[in-house]
């Protein structure tokens, strides 16, 4: 079975970069189903201009939560005194089995998330791949994998300078980003419905069709348009996917069987790969690339204050 690496990253690009990179693996204790052992690795800024790294063990009990924390400063050990609670691991050697777990944690963290840098003020930074995944070149980020228990951060905060408010501040920022994304999506659909000429000449908006989680826009090409018939538009900010293209092609085919004289389909997205553009051609779906600047300029030319506000932030 592939191991699960539960991970949390606190990152600030204009500060100490990696404030915290924490990863752990959770194991049920043999002979005691009420107890789990967490073996982990913490790296990051520890205050006073210093960066530290630390392997650790945390004991977790059913209905009691986390009850002990014991550090080890090296992969080979030994275990130090328990700094929270009491632990059977304290002042003992780190077993070869646990050393292998520690090695897997270190390898995972450095291959996927962090890297050492030679800088007077910053010793740890995210890898280029991690920065792309988290989109954090200019903003603070608190990231955690789905199974990471945030209660662990509060439990460890007395022995490691974890900023518990960091995640709350970031969650508020993430909510703002999500609200902006919803506003932009709503504005895109309203713009196309109100000004169908953005999609093409001779179109008249007739309604929306819910297909799964997507809302498709339906247009009629007026008699003087060439070609006339029904036009299905799937418009969304973001990158195109092969699944979305096939779903649109399926809906187009279904509409054709239902008796529409002529059915066209358009896909509006921010980007599409060469393979996706080829698939669009094969499925006879028209491609329309979206650019926020073009959309904002179009709305400004219409002098539509309501729509302009939806794209103003």
ChimeraX commands (.cxc) that place a marker at each C-alpha (Angstrom):
marker #1 position 0.00,0.00,0.00 radius 0.5
marker #1 position 1.27,3.45,-0.90 radius 0.5
marker #1 position 2.09,5.45,2.28 radius 0.5
marker #1 position 0.04,8.52,3.17 radius 0.5
marker #1 position 2.08,11.63,3.90 radius 0.5
marker #1 position -0.03,14.11,5.88 radius 0.5
marker #1 position 1.45,17.52,5.13 radius 0.5
marker #1 position 1.08,21.14,6.23 radius 0.5
marker #1 position 2.95,24.09,4.71 radius 0.5
marker #1 position 3.05,27.67,6.05 radius 0.5
marker #1 position 4.70,29.94,3.50 radius 0.5
marker #1 position 5.27,33.69,3.26 radius 0.5
marker #1 position 7.19,34.88,0.16 radius 0.5
marker #1 position 7.98,38.32,1.59 radius 0.5
marker #1 position 9.12,37.00,4.96 radius 0.5
marker #1 position 10.93,33.88,6.05 radius 0.5
marker #1 position 9.65,31.83,3.10 radius 0.5
marker #1 position 8.98,28.39,4.63 radius 0.5
marker #1 position 7.68,29.17,8.11 radius 0.5
marker #1 position 6.72,25.56,8.62 radius 0.5
marker #1 position 6.88,22.34,6.63 radius 0.5
marker #1 position 5.44,19.45,8.60 radius 0.5
marker #1 position 4.81,15.92,7.40 radius 0.5
marker #1 position 3.80,12.83,9.36 radius 0.5
marker #1 position 2.67,9.26,8.89 radius 0.5
marker #1 position 0.09,7.70,11.20 radius 0.5
marker #1 position 0.25,4.05,12.30 radius 0.5
marker #1 position -2.13,1.98,14.47 radius 0.5
marker #1 position -0.29,0.53,17.45 radius 0.5
marker #1 position -0.04,-3.24,17.42 radius 0.5
marker #1 position -2.21,-4.82,20.09 radius 0.5
marker #1 position -3.85,-1.50,21.03 radius 0.5
marker #1 position -6.53,-0.38,18.55 radius 0.5
marker #1 position -7.26,2.73,20.66 radius 0.5
marker #1 position -3.77,4.15,20.11 radius 0.5
marker #1 position -1.99,5.53,17.03 radius 0.5
marker #1 position 1.65,6.52,16.65 radius 0.5
marker #1 position 2.49,9.57,14.55 radius 0.5
marker #1 position 6.05,9.76,13.27 radius 0.5
marker #1 position 6.88,13.08,11.66 radius 0.5
marker #1 position 9.35,15.70,10.54 radius 0.5
marker #1 position 9.12,19.47,11.15 radius 0.5
marker #1 position 11.30,21.98,9.36 radius 0.5
marker #1 position 11.09,25.76,9.23 radius 0.5
marker #1 position 11.67,29.03,10.98 radius 0.5
marker #1 position 11.93,28.64,14.76 radius 0.5
marker #1 position 12.41,32.32,15.71 radius 0.5
marker #1 position 15.38,34.52,16.47 radius 0.5
marker #1 position 16.67,34.28,12.90 radius 0.5
marker #1 position 17.06,30.49,13.20 radius 0.5
marker #1 position 15.79,27.59,11.15 radius 0.5
marker #1 position 15.52,24.12,12.66 radius 0.5
marker #1 position 14.53,20.59,11.72 radius 0.5
marker #1 position 13.23,17.95,14.06 radius 0.5
marker #1 position 11.94,14.40,13.80 radius 0.5
marker #1 position 9.24,13.54,16.30 radius 0.5
marker #1 position 6.77,11.05,17.73 radius 0.5
marker #1 position 3.27,11.95,18.90 radius 0.5
marker #1 position 0.98,9.50,20.66 radius 0.5
marker #1 position -2.71,9.73,19.87 radius 0.5
marker #1 position -5.41,7.98,21.86 radius 0.5
marker #1 position -9.07,7.51,21.05 radius 0.5
marker #1 position -11.28,10.10,22.83 radius 0.5
marker #1 position -8.20,11.72,24.43 radius 0.5
marker #1 position -6.48,13.12,21.35 radius 0.5
marker #1 position -2.77,13.83,21.35 radius 0.5
marker #1 position -1.10,13.06,24.68 radius 0.5
marker #1 position 2.68,13.11,24.19 radius 0.5
marker #1 position 5.41,14.59,22.03 radius 0.5
marker #1 position 8.98,13.31,21.85 radius 0.5
marker #1 position 11.63,14.79,19.54 radius 0.5
marker #1 position 14.68,13.25,17.88 radius 0.5
marker #1 position 17.22,15.66,16.43 radius 0.5
marker #1 position 18.65,13.14,13.96 radius 0.5
marker #1 position 17.21,10.43,11.77 radius 0.5
marker #1 position 19.33,7.83,13.59 radius 0.5
marker #1 position 18.29,9.18,17.00 radius 0.5
marker #1 position 18.39,8.88,19.87 radius 0.5
marker #1 position 15.02,9.99,21.18 radius 0.5
marker #1 position 15.19,12.95,23.56 radius 0.5
marker #1 position 13.14,13.63,26.67 radius 0.5
marker #1 position 9.40,13.88,26.09 radius 0.5
marker #1 position 8.58,17.60,25.90 radius 0.5
marker #1 position 4.83,17.07,26.25 radius 0.5
marker #1 position 3.37,14.30,28.36 radius 0.5
marker #1 position 5.15,10.99,29.03 radius 0.5
marker #1 position 6.41,8.59,26.39 radius 0.5
marker #1 position 7.94,5.12,26.31 radius 0.5
marker #1 position 10.18,6.35,23.48 radius 0.5
marker #1 position 11.97,8.94,25.63 radius 0.5
marker #1 position 15.74,8.45,26.00 radius 0.5
marker #1 position 15.81,5.29,23.88 radius 0.5
marker #1 position 17.37,4.45,20.53 radius 0.5
marker #1 position 15.44,5.03,17.33 radius 0.5
marker #1 position 14.74,1.59,15.89 radius 0.5
marker #1 position 15.82,0.71,12.31 radius 0.5
marker #1 position 12.14,0.49,11.28 radius 0.5
marker #1 position 11.44,4.02,12.50 radius 0.5
marker #1 position 14.67,5.27,10.88 radius 0.5
marker #1 position 13.25,4.05,7.54 radius 0.5
marker #1 position 10.03,5.96,8.23 radius 0.5
marker #1 position 12.04,9.10,8.99 radius 0.5
marker #1 position 14.02,8.63,5.78 radius 0.5
marker #1 position 10.79,8.37,3.76 radius 0.5
marker #1 position 9.47,11.58,5.38 radius 0.5
marker #1 position 12.65,13.52,4.60 radius 0.5
marker #1 position 12.77,12.24,1.02 radius 0.5
marker #1 position 9.12,13.11,0.44 radius 0.5
marker #1 position 9.43,16.60,1.93 radius 0.5
marker #1 position 12.55,17.56,-0.05 radius 0.5
marker #1 position 11.50,15.98,-3.34 radius 0.5
marker #1 position 7.99,17.43,-3.39 radius 0.5
marker #1 position 7.97,20.56,-1.24 radius 0.5
marker #1 position 11.09,22.27,0.10 radius 0.5
marker #1 position 14.68,23.01,-0.78 radius 0.5
marker #1 position 17.66,24.51,1.04 radius 0.5
marker #1 position 18.83,27.91,-0.22 radius 0.5
marker #1 position 21.99,29.91,0.37 radius 0.5
marker #1 position 20.61,33.21,1.61 radius 0.5
marker #1 position 21.44,35.35,4.60 radius 0.5
marker #1 position 17.82,35.63,5.73 radius 0.5
marker #1 position 16.14,32.59,4.20 radius 0.5
marker #1 position 17.45,29.05,4.56 radius 0.5
marker #1 position 14.42,27.10,3.35 radius 0.5
marker #1 position 12.21,27.81,0.36 radius 0.5
marker #1 position 9.61,25.91,-1.61 radius 0.5
marker #1 position 10.69,24.08,-4.74 radius 0.5
marker #1 position 9.67,25.68,-8.06 radius 0.5
marker #1 position 7.12,22.89,-8.56 radius 0.5
marker #1 position 5.59,23.50,-5.13 radius 0.5
marker #1 position 5.29,27.23,-5.84 radius 0.5
marker #1 position 3.46,26.49,-9.08 radius 0.5
marker #1 position 1.08,24.08,-7.37 radius 0.5
marker #1 position 0.29,26.47,-4.53 radius 0.5
marker #1 position 0.32,29.64,-6.67 radius 0.5
marker #1 position 2.18,31.40,-3.88 radius 0.5
marker #1 position 4.81,33.52,-5.58 radius 0.5
marker #1 position 3.24,36.70,-4.12 radius 0.5
marker #1 position 0.93,35.60,-1.32 radius 0.5
marker #1 position 1.00,33.86,2.03 radius 0.5
marker #1 position -0.21,30.29,1.93 radius 0.5
marker #1 position -1.36,27.79,4.50 radius 0.5
marker #1 position -1.74,24.42,2.81 radius 0.5
marker #1 position -2.64,21.07,4.26 radius 0.5
marker #1 position -3.48,17.71,2.75 radius 0.5
marker #1 position -7.01,16.43,3.24 radius 0.5
marker #1 position -6.18,14.07,6.12 radius 0.5
marker #1 position -3.94,16.45,8.02 radius 0.5
marker #1 position -5.42,17.18,11.45 radius 0.5
marker #1 position -5.00,20.88,12.26 radius 0.5
marker #1 position -5.39,20.08,15.96 radius 0.5
marker #1 position -1.84,18.75,15.75 radius 0.5
marker #1 position -0.53,22.27,15.09 radius 0.5
marker #1 position -2.15,23.58,18.26 radius 0.5
marker #1 position -0.81,20.60,20.22 radius 0.5
marker #1 position 2.74,21.25,19.01 radius 0.5
marker #1 position 2.64,25.03,19.33 radius 0.5
marker #1 position 4.12,25.09,22.89 radius 0.5
marker #1 position 7.32,23.41,21.61 radius 0.5
marker #1 position 7.53,24.97,18.13 radius 0.5
marker #1 position 6.68,28.58,17.16 radius 0.5
marker #1 position 3.71,27.69,14.96 radius 0.5
marker #1 position 1.59,30.68,13.99 radius 0.5
marker #1 position -1.92,29.42,14.72 radius 0.5
marker #1 position -3.40,32.65,13.31 radius 0.5
marker #1 position -1.52,32.06,10.03 radius 0.5
marker #1 position -4.09,29.55,8.81 radius 0.5
marker #1 position -7.04,31.74,9.86 radius 0.5
marker #1 position -5.63,34.74,8.00 radius 0.5
marker #1 position -4.99,32.61,4.95 radius 0.5
marker #1 position -8.45,31.03,5.09 radius 0.5
marker #1 position -9.98,34.52,5.04 radius 0.5
marker #1 position -7.83,35.36,2.02 radius 0.5
marker #1 position -8.83,32.11,0.30 radius 0.5
marker #1 position -12.50,32.92,0.90 radius 0.5
marker #1 position -11.95,36.30,-0.73 radius 0.5
marker #1 position -10.35,34.62,-3.75 radius 0.5
marker #1 position -13.24,32.16,-4.03 radius 0.5
marker #1 position -15.76,35.01,-3.83 radius 0.5
marker #1 position -13.90,36.86,-6.57 radius 0.5
marker #1 position -13.81,33.71,-8.71 radius 0.5
marker #1 position -17.58,33.22,-8.30 radius 0.5
marker #1 position -18.17,36.87,-9.18 radius 0.5
marker #1 position -16.03,36.61,-12.32 radius 0.5
marker #1 position -17.84,33.45,-13.41 radius 0.5
marker #1 position -21.24,35.01,-12.85 radius 0.5
marker #1 position -20.10,38.11,-14.72 radius 0.5
marker #1 position -18.88,36.04,-17.68 radius 0.5
marker #1 position -22.22,34.28,-18.05 radius 0.5
marker #1 position -24.20,37.50,-17.61 radius 0.5
marker #1 position -22.04,39.25,-20.20 radius 0.5
marker #1 position -22.60,36.53,-22.79 radius 0.5
marker #1 position -26.34,36.46,-22.10 radius 0.5
marker #1 position -26.67,40.25,-22.30 radius 0.5
marker #1 position -24.20,40.83,-25.13 radius 0.5
marker #1 position -24.22,37.65,-27.24 radius 0.5
marker #1 position -22.21,39.43,-29.92 radius 0.5
marker #1 position -19.15,38.65,-27.77 radius 0.5
marker #1 position -19.63,35.02,-28.85 radius 0.5
marker #1 position -20.54,35.83,-32.45 radius 0.5
marker #1 position -22.77,37.92,-34.67 radius 0.5
marker #1 position -26.42,37.13,-35.18 radius 0.5
marker #1 position -26.95,35.29,-31.87 radius 0.5
marker #1 position -29.89,35.64,-29.49 radius 0.5
marker #1 position -29.76,34.32,-25.93 radius 0.5
marker #1 position -32.66,31.95,-25.12 radius 0.5
marker #1 position -31.76,30.37,-21.77 radius 0.5
marker #1 position -29.58,28.11,-19.66 radius 0.5
marker #1 position -29.35,24.35,-19.48 radius 0.5
marker #1 position -28.04,22.60,-16.36 radius 0.5
marker #1 position -25.89,19.58,-17.21 radius 0.5
marker #1 position -24.43,17.96,-14.11 radius 0.5
marker #1 position -22.55,20.70,-12.26 radius 0.5
marker #1 position -22.17,22.88,-15.35 radius 0.5
marker #1 position -24.53,25.56,-16.63 radius 0.5
marker #1 position -24.57,25.80,-20.42 radius 0.5
marker #1 position -25.81,28.88,-22.27 radius 0.5
marker #1 position -28.18,28.36,-25.18 radius 0.5
marker #1 position -28.45,30.72,-28.16 radius 0.5
marker #1 position -30.35,30.82,-31.41 radius 0.5
marker #1 position -28.67,31.96,-34.58 radius 0.5
marker #1 position -31.11,34.34,-36.24 radius 0.5
marker #1 position -32.33,33.78,-39.77 radius 0.5
marker #1 position -29.88,36.19,-41.34 radius 0.5
marker #1 position -26.94,34.55,-39.56 radius 0.5
marker #1 position -24.82,31.99,-41.34 radius 0.5
marker #1 position -25.20,29.23,-40.32 radius 0.5
marker #1 position -28.49,29.48,-38.43 radius 0.5
marker #1 position -29.66,27.06,-35.74 radius 0.5
marker #1 position -28.88,26.40,-32.07 radius 0.5
marker #1 position -25.59,27.38,-30.46 radius 0.5
marker #1 position -24.51,25.78,-27.16 radius 0.5
marker #1 position -21.89,27.70,-25.17 radius 0.5
marker #1 position -19.87,26.29,-22.28 radius 0.5
marker #1 position -18.04,29.28,-20.75 radius 0.5
marker #1 position -15.81,29.11,-17.69 radius 0.5
marker #1 position -12.59,30.69,-16.47 radius 0.5
marker #1 position -9.78,28.19,-16.25 radius 0.5
marker #1 position -8.06,25.58,-18.38 radius 0.5
marker #1 position -9.93,23.25,-20.68 radius 0.5
marker #1 position -10.03,19.54,-19.90 radius 0.5
marker #1 position -10.60,16.57,-22.16 radius 0.5
marker #1 position -13.54,15.47,-19.99 radius 0.5
marker #1 position -15.28,18.83,-20.41 radius 0.5
marker #1 position -14.78,18.69,-24.17 radius 0.5
marker #1 position -16.26,15.18,-24.40 radius 0.5
marker #1 position -19.20,16.14,-22.17 radius 0.5
marker #1 position -19.97,19.14,-24.38 radius 0.5
marker #1 position -19.70,16.98,-27.50 radius 0.5
marker #1 position -22.12,14.47,-25.93 radius 0.5
marker #1 position -24.65,17.20,-25.11 radius 0.5
marker #1 position -24.31,18.61,-28.63 radius 0.5
marker #1 position -24.97,15.18,-30.10 radius 0.5
marker #1 position -28.00,14.72,-27.83 radius 0.5
marker #1 position -29.41,18.10,-28.90 radius 0.5
marker #1 position -28.98,17.14,-32.55 radius 0.5
marker #1 position -30.93,13.91,-32.04 radius 0.5
marker #1 position -33.73,15.89,-30.36 radius 0.5
marker #1 position -34.50,17.57,-33.66 radius 0.5
marker #1 position -32.64,20.88,-33.69 radius 0.5
marker #1 position -32.09,21.99,-37.29 radius 0.5
marker #1 position -28.41,22.67,-36.79 radius 0.5
marker #1 position -26.43,22.54,-33.57 radius 0.5
marker #1 position -23.11,24.26,-32.96 radius 0.5
marker #1 position -21.06,24.22,-29.77 radius 0.5
marker #1 position -18.48,26.66,-28.42 radius 0.5
marker #1 position -16.05,26.21,-25.55 radius 0.5
marker #1 position -14.77,29.32,-23.77 radius 0.5
marker #1 position -11.74,28.71,-21.56 radius 0.5
marker #1 position -8.54,30.50,-20.57 radius 0.5
marker #1 position -6.21,27.91,-22.09 radius 0.5
marker #1 position -6.21,24.67,-24.04 radius 0.5
marker #1 position -3.30,22.38,-24.82 radius 0.5
marker #1 position -2.44,21.27,-28.35 radius 0.5
marker #1 position -4.01,17.87,-27.61 radius 0.5
marker #1 position -7.21,19.52,-26.41 radius 0.5
marker #1 position -7.36,21.79,-29.46 radius 0.5
marker #1 position -7.04,18.70,-31.65 radius 0.5
marker #1 position -9.86,17.04,-29.69 radius 0.5
marker #1 position -12.04,20.14,-30.14 radius 0.5
marker #1 position -11.48,19.96,-33.91 radius 0.5
marker #1 position -12.33,16.25,-33.95 radius 0.5
marker #1 position -15.55,16.89,-32.01 radius 0.5
marker #1 position -16.40,19.91,-34.22 radius 0.5
marker #1 position -16.51,22.29,-31.25 radius 0.5
marker #1 position -15.51,25.91,-31.78 radius 0.5
marker #1 position -12.76,27.24,-29.52 radius 0.5
marker #1 position -12.85,30.68,-27.91 radius 0.5
marker #1 position -9.93,31.77,-25.74 radius 0.5
marker #1 position -10.70,33.97,-22.72 radius 0.5
marker #1 position -8.53,36.85,-21.56 radius 0.5
marker #1 position -9.55,38.95,-18.56 radius 0.5
marker #1 position -8.25,42.16,-20.13 radius 0.5
marker #1 position -10.29,41.60,-23.30 radius 0.5
marker #1 position -13.43,40.89,-21.27 radius 0.5
marker #1 position -12.96,43.98,-19.10 radius 0.5
marker #1 position -12.34,46.19,-22.14 radius 0.5
marker #1 position -15.44,44.79,-23.86 radius 0.5
marker #1 position -17.59,45.51,-20.78 radius 0.5
marker #1 position -16.20,49.04,-20.50 radius 0.5
marker #1 position -17.12,49.72,-24.12 radius 0.5
marker #1 position -20.71,48.71,-23.35 radius 0.5
marker #1 position -20.78,51.24,-20.47 radius 0.5
marker #1 position -22.52,48.62,-18.33 radius 0.5
marker #1 position -21.79,49.66,-14.73 radius 0.5
marker #1 position -23.29,46.52,-13.18 radius 0.5
marker #1 position -21.11,44.19,-15.21 radius 0.5
marker #1 position -18.11,46.47,-14.79 radius 0.5
marker #1 position -18.37,46.09,-11.01 radius 0.5
marker #1 position -18.33,42.31,-11.33 radius 0.5
marker #1 position -14.94,42.46,-13.04 radius 0.5
marker #1 position -13.52,45.35,-11.04 radius 0.5
marker #1 position -11.70,43.22,-8.41 radius 0.5
marker link #1:1,2 radius 0.2
marker link #1:2,3 radius 0.2
marker link #1:3,4 radius 0.2
marker link #1:4,5 radius 0.2
marker link #1:5,6 radius 0.2
marker link #1:6,7 radius 0.2
marker link #1:7,8 radius 0.2
marker link #1:8,9 radius 0.2
marker link #1:9,10 radius 0.2
marker link #1:10,11 radius 0.2
marker link #1:11,12 radius 0.2
marker link #1:12,13 radius 0.2
marker link #1:13,14 radius 0.2
marker link #1:14,15 radius 0.2
marker link #1:15,16 radius 0.2
marker link #1:16,17 radius 0.2
marker link #1:17,18 radius 0.2
marker link #1:18,19 radius 0.2
marker link #1:19,20 radius 0.2
marker link #1:20,21 radius 0.2
marker link #1:21,22 radius 0.2
marker link #1:22,23 radius 0.2
marker link #1:23,24 radius 0.2
marker link #1:24,25 radius 0.2
marker link #1:25,26 radius 0.2
marker link #1:26,27 radius 0.2
marker link #1:27,28 radius 0.2
marker link #1:28,29 radius 0.2
marker link #1:29,30 radius 0.2
marker link #1:30,31 radius 0.2
marker link #1:31,32 radius 0.2
marker link #1:32,33 radius 0.2
marker link #1:33,34 radius 0.2
marker link #1:34,35 radius 0.2
marker link #1:35,36 radius 0.2
marker link #1:36,37 radius 0.2
marker link #1:37,38 radius 0.2
marker link #1:38,39 radius 0.2
marker link #1:39,40 radius 0.2
marker link #1:40,41 radius 0.2
marker link #1:41,42 radius 0.2
marker link #1:42,43 radius 0.2
marker link #1:43,44 radius 0.2
marker link #1:44,45 radius 0.2
marker link #1:45,46 radius 0.2
marker link #1:46,47 radius 0.2
marker link #1:47,48 radius 0.2
marker link #1:48,49 radius 0.2
marker link #1:49,50 radius 0.2
marker link #1:50,51 radius 0.2
marker link #1:51,52 radius 0.2
marker link #1:52,53 radius 0.2
marker link #1:53,54 radius 0.2
marker link #1:54,55 radius 0.2
marker link #1:55,56 radius 0.2
marker link #1:56,57 radius 0.2
marker link #1:57,58 radius 0.2
marker link #1:58,59 radius 0.2
marker link #1:59,60 radius 0.2
marker link #1:60,61 radius 0.2
marker link #1:61,62 radius 0.2
marker link #1:62,63 radius 0.2
marker link #1:63,64 radius 0.2
marker link #1:64,65 radius 0.2
marker link #1:65,66 radius 0.2
marker link #1:66,67 radius 0.2
marker link #1:67,68 radius 0.2
marker link #1:68,69 radius 0.2
marker link #1:69,70 radius 0.2
marker link #1:70,71 radius 0.2
marker link #1:71,72 radius 0.2
marker link #1:72,73 radius 0.2
marker link #1:73,74 radius 0.2
marker link #1:74,75 radius 0.2
marker link #1:75,76 radius 0.2
marker link #1:76,77 radius 0.2
marker link #1:77,78 radius 0.2
marker link #1:78,79 radius 0.2
marker link #1:79,80 radius 0.2
marker link #1:80,81 radius 0.2
marker link #1:81,82 radius 0.2
marker link #1:82,83 radius 0.2
marker link #1:83,84 radius 0.2
marker link #1:84,85 radius 0.2
marker link #1:85,86 radius 0.2
marker link #1:86,87 radius 0.2
marker link #1:87,88 radius 0.2
marker link #1:88,89 radius 0.2
marker link #1:89,90 radius 0.2
marker link #1:90,91 radius 0.2
marker link #1:91,92 radius 0.2
marker link #1:92,93 radius 0.2
marker link #1:93,94 radius 0.2
marker link #1:94,95 radius 0.2
marker link #1:95,96 radius 0.2
marker link #1:96,97 radius 0.2
marker link #1:97,98 radius 0.2
marker link #1:98,99 radius 0.2
marker link #1:99,100 radius 0.2
marker link #1:100,101 radius 0.2
marker link #1:101,102 radius 0.2
marker link #1:102,103 radius 0.2
marker link #1:103,104 radius 0.2
marker link #1:104,105 radius 0.2
marker link #1:105,106 radius 0.2
marker link #1:106,107 radius 0.2
marker link #1:107,108 radius 0.2
marker link #1:108,109 radius 0.2
marker link #1:109,110 radius 0.2
marker link #1:110,111 radius 0.2
marker link #1:111,112 radius 0.2
marker link #1:112,113 radius 0.2
marker link #1:113,114 radius 0.2
marker link #1:114,115 radius 0.2
marker link #1:115,116 radius 0.2
marker link #1:116,117 radius 0.2
marker link #1:117,118 radius 0.2
marker link #1:118,119 radius 0.2
marker link #1:119,120 radius 0.2
marker link #1:120,121 radius 0.2
marker link #1:121,122 radius 0.2
marker link #1:122,123 radius 0.2
marker link #1:123,124 radius 0.2
marker link #1:124,125 radius 0.2
marker link #1:125,126 radius 0.2
marker link #1:126,127 radius 0.2
marker link #1:127,128 radius 0.2
marker link #1:128,129 radius 0.2
marker link #1:129,130 radius 0.2
marker link #1:130,131 radius 0.2
marker link #1:131,132 radius 0.2
marker link #1:132,133 radius 0.2
marker link #1:133,134 radius 0.2
marker link #1:134,135 radius 0.2
marker link #1:135,136 radius 0.2
marker link #1:136,137 radius 0.2
marker link #1:137,138 radius 0.2
marker link #1:138,139 radius 0.2
marker link #1:139,140 radius 0.2
marker link #1:140,141 radius 0.2
marker link #1:141,142 radius 0.2
marker link #1:142,143 radius 0.2
marker link #1:143,144 radius 0.2
marker link #1:144,145 radius 0.2
marker link #1:145,146 radius 0.2
marker link #1:146,147 radius 0.2
marker link #1:147,148 radius 0.2
marker link #1:148,149 radius 0.2
marker link #1:149,150 radius 0.2
marker link #1:150,151 radius 0.2
marker link #1:151,152 radius 0.2
marker link #1:152,153 radius 0.2
marker link #1:153,154 radius 0.2
marker link #1:154,155 radius 0.2
marker link #1:155,156 radius 0.2
marker link #1:156,157 radius 0.2
marker link #1:157,158 radius 0.2
marker link #1:158,159 radius 0.2
marker link #1:159,160 radius 0.2
marker link #1:160,161 radius 0.2
marker link #1:161,162 radius 0.2
marker link #1:162,163 radius 0.2
marker link #1:163,164 radius 0.2
marker link #1:164,165 radius 0.2
marker link #1:165,166 radius 0.2
marker link #1:166,167 radius 0.2
marker link #1:167,168 radius 0.2
marker link #1:168,169 radius 0.2
marker link #1:169,170 radius 0.2
marker link #1:170,171 radius 0.2
marker link #1:171,172 radius 0.2
marker link #1:172,173 radius 0.2
marker link #1:173,174 radius 0.2
marker link #1:174,175 radius 0.2
marker link #1:175,176 radius 0.2
marker link #1:176,177 radius 0.2
marker link #1:177,178 radius 0.2
marker link #1:178,179 radius 0.2
marker link #1:179,180 radius 0.2
marker link #1:180,181 radius 0.2
marker link #1:181,182 radius 0.2
marker link #1:182,183 radius 0.2
marker link #1:183,184 radius 0.2
marker link #1:184,185 radius 0.2
marker link #1:185,186 radius 0.2
marker link #1:186,187 radius 0.2
marker link #1:187,188 radius 0.2
marker link #1:188,189 radius 0.2
marker link #1:189,190 radius 0.2
marker link #1:190,191 radius 0.2
marker link #1:191,192 radius 0.2
marker link #1:192,193 radius 0.2
marker link #1:193,194 radius 0.2
marker link #1:194,195 radius 0.2
marker link #1:195,196 radius 0.2
marker link #1:196,197 radius 0.2
marker link #1:197,198 radius 0.2
marker link #1:198,199 radius 0.2
marker link #1:199,200 radius 0.2
marker link #1:200,201 radius 0.2
marker link #1:201,202 radius 0.2
marker link #1:202,203 radius 0.2
marker link #1:203,204 radius 0.2
marker link #1:204,205 radius 0.2
marker link #1:205,206 radius 0.2
marker link #1:206,207 radius 0.2
marker link #1:207,208 radius 0.2
marker link #1:208,209 radius 0.2
marker link #1:209,210 radius 0.2
marker link #1:210,211 radius 0.2
marker link #1:211,212 radius 0.2
marker link #1:212,213 radius 0.2
marker link #1:213,214 radius 0.2
marker link #1:214,215 radius 0.2
marker link #1:215,216 radius 0.2
marker link #1:216,217 radius 0.2
marker link #1:217,218 radius 0.2
marker link #1:218,219 radius 0.2
marker link #1:219,220 radius 0.2
marker link #1:220,221 radius 0.2
marker link #1:221,222 radius 0.2
marker link #1:222,223 radius 0.2
marker link #1:223,224 radius 0.2
marker link #1:224,225 radius 0.2
marker link #1:225,226 radius 0.2
marker link #1:226,227 radius 0.2
marker link #1:227,228 radius 0.2
marker link #1:228,229 radius 0.2
marker link #1:229,230 radius 0.2
marker link #1:230,231 radius 0.2
marker link #1:231,232 radius 0.2
marker link #1:232,233 radius 0.2
marker link #1:233,234 radius 0.2
marker link #1:234,235 radius 0.2
marker link #1:235,236 radius 0.2
marker link #1:236,237 radius 0.2
marker link #1:237,238 radius 0.2
marker link #1:238,239 radius 0.2
marker link #1:239,240 radius 0.2
marker link #1:240,241 radius 0.2
marker link #1:241,242 radius 0.2
marker link #1:242,243 radius 0.2
marker link #1:243,244 radius 0.2
marker link #1:244,245 radius 0.2
marker link #1:245,246 radius 0.2
marker link #1:246,247 radius 0.2
marker link #1:247,248 radius 0.2
marker link #1:248,249 radius 0.2
marker link #1:249,250 radius 0.2
marker link #1:250,251 radius 0.2
marker link #1:251,252 radius 0.2
marker link #1:252,253 radius 0.2
marker link #1:253,254 radius 0.2
marker link #1:254,255 radius 0.2
marker link #1:255,256 radius 0.2
marker link #1:256,257 radius 0.2
marker link #1:257,258 radius 0.2
marker link #1:258,259 radius 0.2
marker link #1:259,260 radius 0.2
marker link #1:260,261 radius 0.2
marker link #1:261,262 radius 0.2
marker link #1:262,263 radius 0.2
marker link #1:263,264 radius 0.2
marker link #1:264,265 radius 0.2
marker link #1:265,266 radius 0.2
marker link #1:266,267 radius 0.2
marker link #1:267,268 radius 0.2
marker link #1:268,269 radius 0.2
marker link #1:269,270 radius 0.2
marker link #1:270,271 radius 0.2
marker link #1:271,272 radius 0.2
marker link #1:272,273 radius 0.2
marker link #1:273,274 radius 0.2
marker link #1:274,275 radius 0.2
marker link #1:275,276 radius 0.2
marker link #1:276,277 radius 0.2
marker link #1:277,278 radius 0.2
marker link #1:278,279 radius 0.2
marker link #1:279,280 radius 0.2
marker link #1:280,281 radius 0.2
marker link #1:281,282 radius 0.2
marker link #1:282,283 radius 0.2
marker link #1:283,284 radius 0.2
marker link #1:284,285 radius 0.2
marker link #1:285,286 radius 0.2
marker link #1:286,287 radius 0.2
marker link #1:287,288 radius 0.2
marker link #1:288,289 radius 0.2
marker link #1:289,290 radius 0.2
marker link #1:290,291 radius 0.2
marker link #1:291,292 radius 0.2
marker link #1:292,293 radius 0.2
marker link #1:293,294 radius 0.2
marker link #1:294,295 radius 0.2
marker link #1:295,296 radius 0.2
marker link #1:296,297 radius 0.2
marker link #1:297,298 radius 0.2
marker link #1:298,299 radius 0.2
marker link #1:299,300 radius 0.2
marker link #1:300,301 radius 0.2
marker link #1:301,302 radius 0.2
marker link #1:302,303 radius 0.2
marker link #1:303,304 radius 0.2
marker link #1:304,305 radius 0.2
marker link #1:305,306 radius 0.2
marker link #1:306,307 radius 0.2
marker link #1:307,308 radius 0.2
marker link #1:308,309 radius 0.2
marker link #1:309,310 radius 0.2
marker link #1:310,311 radius 0.2
marker link #1:311,312 radius 0.2
marker link #1:312,313 radius 0.2
view
